[in-house]
Amino acid sequence: MSLRTEQTFFLDDVAIFKKQLLAWGQQYETVVFLDSNNYEQQYSSYDAILAVEEFTSIKTDYYQAFEQLKEYQSYTRDYLFGYLSYDLKNDTEALTSNNFDGLNFPDMYFFQPQKIIFIKGNEVSFAYLRMVDDEIDEDFEQIVNGESQPEIVRQEEALKVKLRIHKDEYHNKVSKVIDHIKRGDIYEANFCQEFFVENAQINPLETYSHLNKISQPPFATYFKNDELYLLSATPERYIRKEGSKIISQPIKGTAKRFVDPVEDEKNAFDLARDEKERSENIMIVDLVRNDLSRTAKKGSVKVEELCKVYAFKQVHQLISTVVSEIEDDIHPVDVIRDTFPMGSMTGAPKISAMKIIEELEETKRGLYSGTVGYFTPNGDFDFNVVIRSILYNQEKKYISYSVGGAITAKSTPEKEYEECLLKAKAMKYVLTNS
């Protein structure tokens, strides 16, 4: 018997409903909103999902985190929404995270929502646990009538964004990564830096809406759990499961967009043929193939797309799609554990790259370069990569966004720094122009 009661309504204006839906969700302490922004993509189940209010949950540090998640997912057999932070690497390998952490997010958090609302086309489906299913009609009315608009708290003065690593130091650290590559310790490493604001308040909903409007990515996320917020405009999928099929879509390779369509098309064309950008992507594809092969049926790992250019509002990106088939007896959490953290945010070989990253970076990554997503009752899942995101601890009044880039033998510190600033542009704009 299903744990949930489902009811479907038809919408006149989906865009307005989504806005009202997210505003309505603010009354709850726990909220996950996932929005594809109607981006055309091959692998997709819903256009948007809102999940609110814990019925059960799991919150833990990295120690035996995957084992605990496996147990939780197995006995719940329901929809679970939540995140895995980058530092769960310490659960699967003999690694540590000792860098500065201004945000203090738990390493892992998942919850079984009381209320889930799915949007697909002009249909909205409410899937409520039976204990609250008598609230469906009333909730739909409230959302449509916009009865629960949250009070807007505005930041009085302009925010001053600081850098954890200054330009000269960044150049020096990237040079050290290149030295490791020349010595043969690694082929590639994703080196990240943090931008932060101290003692500041933002309106999370307004900030997310602004960021999403200027980026319109396919894996946008608004996450709230008590005083902790993630406001994400990520374009990247980490991993998805559809039955026995596993799909991973790493991004590596970035070029800016231009207003002039001719110039813009030329830049996309150049990106598709850029030797350095392609080699970055191909190295990560090899790593993803290797990760997927741990749980895959023999001979089932395939590259469906290699270095395809996808256009987003801010940038062009090179995306590859790697797929595999798994046996029925493979646990869904094992597929995630064997591929985590995602190759696009680590480097190759993965463990050596993660050790070098930890040594040279100044900030504990936490949820940045981790993942947010959900499991379905039958064990399918879909998870993004947390990049192009603002993280906020409301209690500590600490705001953070990080950006990174793949360093290879062909990298130059100056160009890598410019790419970081390009990736940081939307977050900085939203924080300093609200």
N, C-alpha and C positions, 0 to 999 in steps of 0.2 A: 504493500500500500504506500502511495506517495505521502511524504511528510508535509507536502504543500498543497494549498488550494490555488488553482490558477484561474484568472479571469482576464479577458482581453477586451480592450476598448479601441475605438478608431479615433485618430487625431486629425484635426483640420490643419493645424500648423505645428509641425514637429519642432522647428527651431524655437518657437516661443515655449512649447511644452518643456523642452529640455532645460531651458533657463529657469522656468517655474519649478521644475522638478528638483534641480540642484538647490535652489533657494529653500524649498520645502524641507529638504534633507538636513538643513543646518540645525534643526531642533534636536537632532540626535548627537550623542557623544562620539559615535563611531560611524563613519561614512566612507564608502568607496564609490567613486563615480568614474566610469571608463567611457571614453567617447572616441569613436573612429573619425569624427568630423566628416562623415560620408566619403572618406577617401576610398578610391577604387582599389580593392585588393582581392587577390584570389582566395585567400584563406580567411574566412570571417563568419561569425555566427550571429552577431547582433551589431546594430549601429551604435547603441549606447546601453549601459547598465548602471543602475543605482542600487547599492546594497547598504542597508542601514540597520543599526541596533543589534548588539550582540545577544545571541541566545546562549551559545557556548563560545569559548575562545581559548587560544594558546598563545602565551607570550613568554619568550625564553632568551637566554644568551646562546652562544654558538655551541656549547657543550652538548653533544648528542642531539642536536637540533633536528637533523634529518630523521633520526629514529623516532623522535617524539612526534614529528609531523606525520610520518608514515602511520604511526599508531592512531593519531587523531583522525586522519583522513579515512583510515580503514573502518573505524567504529562509527564515525559520523554518517558516512555515505550520503552526504548532502552537499549543497553548494558551500564552498569555503572561499572566502576572499582574504587577501592579505599580502604580506611581503616577506622576502628573504633579503637580508642585508649582505653586502659584499663580504663582510667578515665571517660569514658561514664557511668561508674557505678554511678557517681554523678547525672546523669540525671534520673536514675530509682529508686534510693534509697537516703535517707538523709545522704549522705556520702561526704567526702571532700578529696582533694589531696593537701597536704601542704608541701610535701617533696621537696628536691632540684631537679631542672630540668636543666641539662646542654645542652639539645638538642632543646627545644622549638618547637616541632612539634605541629600543631593545633590538637585539640582533635578528629576531624573528617574531612575527605576529600574524596570526590567522584567526578569523572568526566565522561562525555560522550565523548569518544574518536572520533576523526575524522577518524582515521585509526585503524583497528583491523586485525591482521593476526593470523589465527588458523592453527596449525599443528596437523595432525592425520595420523599416519602411514607414508606413503611417499607422502601424499597429503598436499598441503598448500592452504588455502582459504583466500583470501583477502576480507574483508567486510568493504567497505569504504562508508562514508556518500556521498550522491549524489553530493554535492558541490566539492568533491575532487576525484570522481571516474575516472576521466580522467587521474589520475596519477598512476593507478594500474600497467599497463605494464611497465612504466618507473621505478617505484619503485622496481618491481620484478627484472628487469635487473640490477639495481644498487646494490641490495642485493646480487644477484648471482655473480656479478663481483667484489664484495667487494670494491666498489668505495668510500665508506665513512668511512674508518677506522679512528677512533678518535686518536688524538695525545696522546701518553702515557706520563703522568707526574709522574715521580718516586719520591718516598720519599728518601731523601738523607741519613738520618741517621736512625738507628734502633729505633723503637718506644718503649717507656717505659710505660708499663701498670701498672696502680695504682689500689689499692682496695679502695672502699668507706667504706667497713667494714673490719677491720683486724681480723685475726683468733681468737684471744681471745674474741674479742667483738662479733664475729659471734657465738662462743660457748655460750656466755652469753645470746644472743638474742634467740637462739634456745632453751636454757633451759627455758626461759620465755614462749615460745610457749608451751613447754611441761607442764609447770605449769598451763597454761590456760586449757590444755586438762585434766589434773588431777583434776582441779576444776570443770570440766564439762561445761566450757564455749563453747568449740568446740570439735570436734572429730579429726580434721585434718586441717592444714593450709599450704598453699604453700608459703614458705618464700624465698624471693629473695635478691640477692646482686648484686651490680654493679661493673664492672671493667671498667676503663676509661683511655683515653689518651687525654691530653690537648695540645693545640698549635701544632697540627700536621696535615699534609695533607696526604691523600692516593688517589690512583687512584681507584675510586669506581668500575669501570667495571672489572679491573684486580683483585681487592680484591674479588669481587663476584665470578668471574670465578674460582679463586683459592679455595675459600671456597666450592663452589658447586662441584668442581672436587674431593675434598677429602671426601665429605659427600654424594653426590648423593642422596638427599632426594626426596620424592615424592611431596613435596609442596614448592620447591625452589622459591624464589621471588627476583626479582631486581626491586626496586621502586625508582623513582627519581621525585621530584617536586621542581623545581628551585634549591635551595642549600641544600635540604634535601634528604637524601638517606637511604634506608633500603636494606641491603644485607643479605638475609635470607636463611639458610639451614634447614628449619623446617621440621620435619618428621610428623607433626601432623595436621590432619583435625579438624576444630572446628565444622562446620555444613554445610550441603548440602541439597538442595531441588530439588527433581525430581518430577514434577507434584504435586501430593498430598502427596508424601512420604518425610519425613524428616530423615536425617541420621546424627548422631553425633558419633565421634570416639575418645573418650578421651584416652590419654596416661598417665599411671602411672606405674612406675616400670622400672628400668634401670639396665643393666649389661654390662660390657665391652666385646668387641670382642677380640678374640685371633687369632694369625696367625696359630697356630697349630689347624687343623680342629677338632681333638678329644677333645682338651681342650675347644675349642669354643663351640662345641655341648654340652659338659657337663655344661658349664656356662649357655647356653640357657635353658637346661633341669632344672638346679637348679633354675633359675629365675621363670620358670613356676610353681614351687612348693614352692617358697619362701613365707612363711606365711605373713610377714610384707608387701612385695611388693604387694601381692594379696589383702590384706585387704585395702591398699591405693587405689587400682584400684576399688575395689567393693564399697567403700564409695562414690567415685566420680560417679560411674555408678548409684547408688541410687539417687544422686543429679541430674544427667542429666535426669534420668527418671522423676523425680519430675518437673524439668524445662520444659521438653517436654510435660508433661501432661497438662500444662496450655493452650496449643493451640490444643492438640490432640483430635481426636474422641475417645469417651469412649472405653476403653479396647484395644486401638490400640498400646500402647507403649510396645515394645518388645526388649529384649536383643538378638541380632543375634549372637554375639560372646562375650564371657566373658574371659578376661585375656589371649588372644592369643599372643604368642611370635612372633614378627616380627623382622627380622634381617636387620640392616642398616650398612653402612660401618664402622661407629664409635662404635655403641652400639647395643645391643638387647633391645627391648622395649616390655612391656605388653600393648596391645591395646584391648579395648572393643568396640563393635559396638552396638549402641542403636538406634532404629528406631521408627517412629510413622507415623500416617496418619492424615492429617488435612482436615477440610471442605473447600470447594471452596471459601467461603467468608472470609477466614482468610488472612489478608494482609501479604505478605512475611516479611516485616520489623518487624511486631509484633512477628513473630516466633523468630527472632534474638533478639529483645528487651527482650523477656521473658526468654531467656537462657543466656544473657550476663551479666557480663563476664563469659567465659567458666569455668566450675567447676574444671577442671584440674589445673587451675592457681589461684584458690581462696581457696577453702577448704569447710568444712561442719561443722555446718550450714553456708551457704554462707555469709550472711550479718555480722554475728559475726566474721567470719574469716577475711572478708575484713577490718573490723574496727581494728582488732589486727595487721594485716599486715601493715596497714597505720601507726600505732603507732610505730612499731618496725623497719620497713624498713627505709633506709636513703635516698632513691632516688624515685622520682616520676616515675612510670613505663612508662607512655606515651604509645608509640606504642608497646613497649615490653609487651608481654602477652595480646596485643590486637589482631587484625585480619586484614588480607588483602584478598581481593577476588573480586567477581563480581556478578552482577545481569544480567540475560538475558532479552530480550524484553518481554517474557511471564511470568516473575516473578520468574523463577528458580534462584538458587544462589549456590555458592560454596565458602567457606571461610576457611582459614588455622588458625593456632595458631602461633603467632609470638614469637618463641623461637629459640635458636641456631642461633642468628642473630646479625649482626653488624649494629648499627645506627650511622649516620654521619651527622653532620651539617657542611657543607663545609665553610660557612661564619665564623662561630665561631671557626672553626678548632677543633671541639670537637668530639671524637670518643667514643662510649659506647657499651658495651655488658653486659647483665645481665644473671644470671643463678639462678635457684631455685630448691627446692625439697619439697616434701610433708613431713611435720612433723606430726608424729602420736605418740601415747603413747609408741610405741616400738622403736622410733628413739633414736639414740645417736648422740650428736653434732659432734663427730669425723667422724663417717661414713657419715653423711649428708655433711660435709665439703668435704670429699673425692669425693662424688658423684657430688658436684658442680664443683670441679676441672676437673672431667672427662667430664662433659657436656661443660665446658669452653675451653677444649683442642683445638678443631678445630679453634675456633675464635682467640685464643691467638697465635696459630701456624701461621695462615695466616697473622696476623698483625706484628708479630715479625720475620718472615722469608721471607718477600717479597723482 
